[in-house]
Amino acid sequence: MTENPPNPRPVSSRLEGQPALVTGASSGIGRAIALGLARAGADVVVNYSSDPKAAEDVAHEIEALGRRALPVKADVSKEDEVLAMYAAALSHFGTLHIVVCNAGIQKDASFAEMTLAQWNAVIGVNLTGQFLCAREAVREFRRRGVVQSVSRAKGKILHMSSVHQEIPWAGHANYAASKGGIAMLMKTLAQEVAPETIRVNAIAPGAIRTPINTEAWNTPKAYDDLMKLVPYKRIGEPDDIARAAVWLASDDSDYVTGTTLFVDGGMTLYPDFASGARFSRPS
Ligand code: NAD
């Protein structure tokens, strides 16, 4: 039986010398993760699909932190664009050690009204896009091999899932199916590449204050309704997710692979059951 030898490198939360790629990094959670990785020492490829100015702004913020940044336009659902993005990243930074498959969209419709275009668009970005980016990451990690001076692992992949990999979501069958798919894509890939010291994990955010879900928090009534679903009684901020991502990308989590980390203020704790009295027997 083969065994990975103990790596003499001391465990570190720092990411110097580990270039990272974050998809959908021009806004919301992806932007926060790109900045969080840069604060921890990584140079960052800032992928965007439609807003070059926002991506440039993120790149400038990264440079202000003393790190290098490369904005790259690519639609992650298109194989040729993903390949071109990796070519640009590798030619600029030499290699990648961390890939965060974060880009995601919603195209909501009740089930009987959902068009094939809505279904395909969401599966294309949220599931196929993560497959394509993770596949290119594995290819690059294998090509380069372990660099013991920067990390114990050959590479780290983070998939952005959602509480809706667990919680069914009427009116969002395409989105929930894409995130359920991510759970099994992540675990299967983690199982396949663990012997090579490639770590693969997912983050499942609850309700995070970003442009994807503005209508869920931008009025007092919407916010109050949302809080009924959140035992911790506050909305999540993109930095809540960024801190989890930095931990999963660093050697601090070196023995963690194949795991989904729920960062959701308890949304998956069945808050409707919090008042057990409702179900107690009459005396
Ligand atoms: P967001 O809309 O701010 O970010 C999504 C990003 O993906 C945007 O930058 C967008 O330009 C990019 N994108 C869209 N299509 C793309 C494509 N084809 N190619 C490349 N990039 C593309 O929303 P967010 O909340 O930051 O979402 C980020 C991820 O977090 C998504 O995967 C989403 O499903 C997940 N998520 C968000 C929440 C939340 O409450 N905000 C909860 C659970 C999961």
Residues whose N, C-alpha, C, O or C-beta is under 5 A from the ligand:
A	BS01	NAD	G24 A25 S26 S27 G28 I29 G30 Y48 S49 A74 D75 V76 S77 N102 A103 G104 I105 V125 M160 S161 S162 V163 P205 G206 A207 I208 T210 P211 I212 N213
